[in-house]
C-alpha cells in the first residue's frame, strides 16, 4: 500500500454489549482488524444519541491501549476504569516495517524518557534498558513523546531515531464524519451500507487500486446504519459523489444471512477484499 488508510467508526460501536468485558472484546476485534490489514489510523466520530453505557471516551481509550505496544503500556497508561478488562484484548503483534538501502532493521515504537545534552535522548523501546540515541536534525522531541526507533542489532544494540510514523495504527477523535472525509489525505472516501453498491469481483478490480493509494472507510453503528446516522434515505443510495461527501457507497456483505451485521464484523468483511492484490 502506498497511501494512508483510515477507518472511521462511531462512538456507539459497543452499545449492544452486555457488560464492559464484552464491550472491550468487541473493540479488540476492531483493533485486530486494523493491525491485520495495516490500517494507519482509526477515527472515532460522536454518535451520542445511540451510545448507551459506553461512549466515545471508552471506545478511544480501549482502541488506543490496544494500539500501544505491550512493552510501553505500563509507561503510557495509568490504571483506568476503561481498561479494567484490557486483558481480554487479543495481541496485535504488528509486523515491523523494514528499512531501505538493503537494510532489514526492525522499526519499533519508543517513548522518550529523558532529553539530554548534545542532541541526545534516552528512549524506552522495549529493549532491556532505555537507550541513548542521537536526535536527527529533522526532528525535535520532548520528554514523554512517542517516537520511532530503527533497531538493526540487539546484541550489541545498534539503533537510531527516524523521522517517520511507528508501525501500527493511531487512534483519534473527529468532530463528525464530514471532518474525517475533508482531510487532505482522506484518499478515496467509502461509505459502507447494505444499501450501497454490491462489491462484486469486477467492482473490486476497479476499487482495490484506489484503496491501495489511500482511503477513508466509514462504518455505521450496530443500532443504525450509516445512512440513518447521516440523515440519508436508503432509497437514495448509492448517491452521487460528494453527497454527502463520499466517493462511493459499498455493500461488502451482499445477500447477508443475518438481519444485522455488527460493526466489528463489517470491518473485517470490508477490509479483507479491499486489501486483495492482482
N, C-alpha and C positions, 0 to 999 in steps of 0.2 A: 504494500500500500504506500502511495506517495503522499497522500493528503491526510489531514487530521480527521478522525471520525468521532462524532459526538452522539450520544443517545440522551434523550430528554424524557424524563419520567415525572409523574405527578406526585405531589406530597401526600396524596391519598392512596398511594400504591399498596399499603398494607392494611387498608381499612377493614377488610374482611377477616383478618387474623383473629383467632380466638383469644390469644394471650401474647405477651411480649416475646416469649420464646419463639412462637410460630412466626411472629412479625419479623424477628431477627433472621430466622431461617429463610423467609421469603426474600429478604434483601440480600442474603448470601447468594441466592440463585442469580439475582441481577448482577451482583459484583462478579460472580464466577463467569457469567456470560461475557461481561466486559473484559475480563482477563483473557479468556479463551480466544476471543475474536479481536484482540488488540485494539479495543476502544481507547481513545486518548482522553475522553472527558465524559463525565456524567453530569448533566444539569438537572436540577430539581425545581419544577415550577409549582407555584401555590395553587392548590385545588381545595381551598379551605371549606367549602360547602360540603365536601364529601370526605373529609379527613378521618373522622372518627376519633378513636382514643390516641392514636399516634400520628403526629403531623410531620411537617417539613423538617423540624429540628431533629427529630428522632431518625427520620429517613436519611438525612445528610450525615449525621454523626455515625450511624452504623456503616453506611457505604464508605465514608472516609476512613473509618477504622479498618475496614476490610482492605482498603487500598494501601494501607500503611504496611511496609514490610514488618514481619514479626520481630526482627531484632531492634526495631525502633519504637514499637508500640508502647512499651513501658515509659520511654523517654518522652514521647509526644502526648500520650493520653493519660490524664488522671483517672481515678475511679469515678465513673459517671453512671447515673442510673440508666441511661440509654444503653449502656454496654453491659448490663447485668448478665445477659445471655450470649455475650460475644463468643463464648466457647463453642456454640453450635455453628458458627460460620465455617464454611469449607475453606481449606487453604487455597490461596490464589496461585502460588508457585509461578509467578510471572517470569516468562522466558527473558533472559538478559539479552540486550542488543549488542551486537558485535561492532568492533571498530572499523577503521578504514586503513588503507595503505598496507594491506596484507596482515594486519593485526587481528587477533580474535580475543580481545580482552572482555572482561565482564563489566557491564555498566550496573552500578548499584546506587540506590538512594542513600544519602547520608544526611546527618544533621550537624551543623556547626556548633561545637561545644565551647570553643574559645577562639577569640581573634587576637593574634599576637603581632609582634613587630615584623618588619621586613616582608610584608605582604604574605604572611603565612597564617594558616588557621589550623585548628585541630578539629577533626571530623570523626564522628562515630558513624561508621558504615557497616557495622556488623562483623568486623574482624575482632581479633582478641582484645585489642585496645584501640582507643581513638588514635588516629594517625595525623601527623603533621604534613600539610600539603601547601604548596605554593599557589596563590590565587592568580589565575591568568589575568593579563591586562584588560581583557574584555569584561571582567566580572567585578562586582563589588558586593561583598557578602557581609552579613551581620550574624552575631551570636543567635542561635535558635533557628536560623534559616535552613531550609532543606535544599540540598544540592545533589548533583550527580558526580559520582566518582568512577573513573575508569580504572579497574584493577587488572593489571596484566600479570601479576605474580603474587601469590600469598606467602610463599616461603622462598626467599625473603620477600617482604612486602614491597611491591612496586605499584604505585598508583598515582593518579593525577586528577585534579578537578577539571571538569569540562563544562563548557557553557552550553548545555542542552538539557532538555527535559529528561527526568529519570524514566526508566521503564515502568510500564503500568499506566494507570489512569488517575486523573484527578477528579474531585467532586466539588461542585459549586452550586450555589443557588442562582436562580434567574428570576427577574420580576414577573415575567409571564412568557408564554410561548413565543409571542412576536419578538421579544427581546432575544431569545435564542436563535430565531430564524434570521434576525437582522445582523448577526455577527459577520464581520468581513470574511472570516474563514469558515462560514457555515457550509460551503460546498453545495451539493445538490440537497434540497430540502424535501424530506419524505415524511408524509403523514401516514400512519397505519390505521386501518379500519376495515371491518368486514364488508363495508360498502364501497371500498376502493377497487381499483383495477386488480383482477386476479394476477398473481405472479406466476406466469407460465414460463416454459423454457425459452420461448422466443423473446418474451418480455425481459427475462433475466439477462439474456445476451446483450440487450440494449442498456440495462441499468447497471450491471455489475462493473463495467469500466468507469462509469460515472462515480460509483461508490468508492472505488479504489483511489480516485482523485480527491476524495474528501466528501463527507456527507454529514448531515444532521438528521437523525431519525427520531421521530416523536411518537410516544405511546400514550394511550389513554389510561383510565383507571379501571379497577375491577367493577365498580358500580356503574360507570357510564363511559361510553366511548369518546374518542377524541372529537368527533363532530359535535356531540352534545356539549362537551366542555367549551368548545369554541362557538357554540350557538349556530352551527351549520346544519341544515336539514340533510339527513342521509339521502334524501331523494335528489339532492343537488350534487352528489358525488358521482364520479370524480369531477372536481371543479377545474376551472381554468387556472393557469399559473398565476401566482401572486394573489389568489383569492381563496383563502385568507393567508397568503404568504408561502404556500408550499409549491414546489415544482411538480409534485405528483403525489397521488394517494395510492397506497398499495394494500391489497388483501393478501397477506402472506400465509394464511391458513384457509385456502379455498375449500368449500364443502366441509366446513368444520363439523365434527361429530358431537361437540358439546355446545350447549347454548351460550356459554361464556368461556372465553379464552383469557386466563389470568395474565396480568401484565408480565410477570416473570416468565411465563410460558411464551408469550408473544415475542419477548426479547430474543429468546433462543430461536424461535421459529423464523424470525425475520433476519437475524444476523447470519445464521448458518448459510442460507442460499446466497445472500449478498456477498459473502466472503469467498464464494467459489471462483476459481480461475478457469481460463480456457483450457 
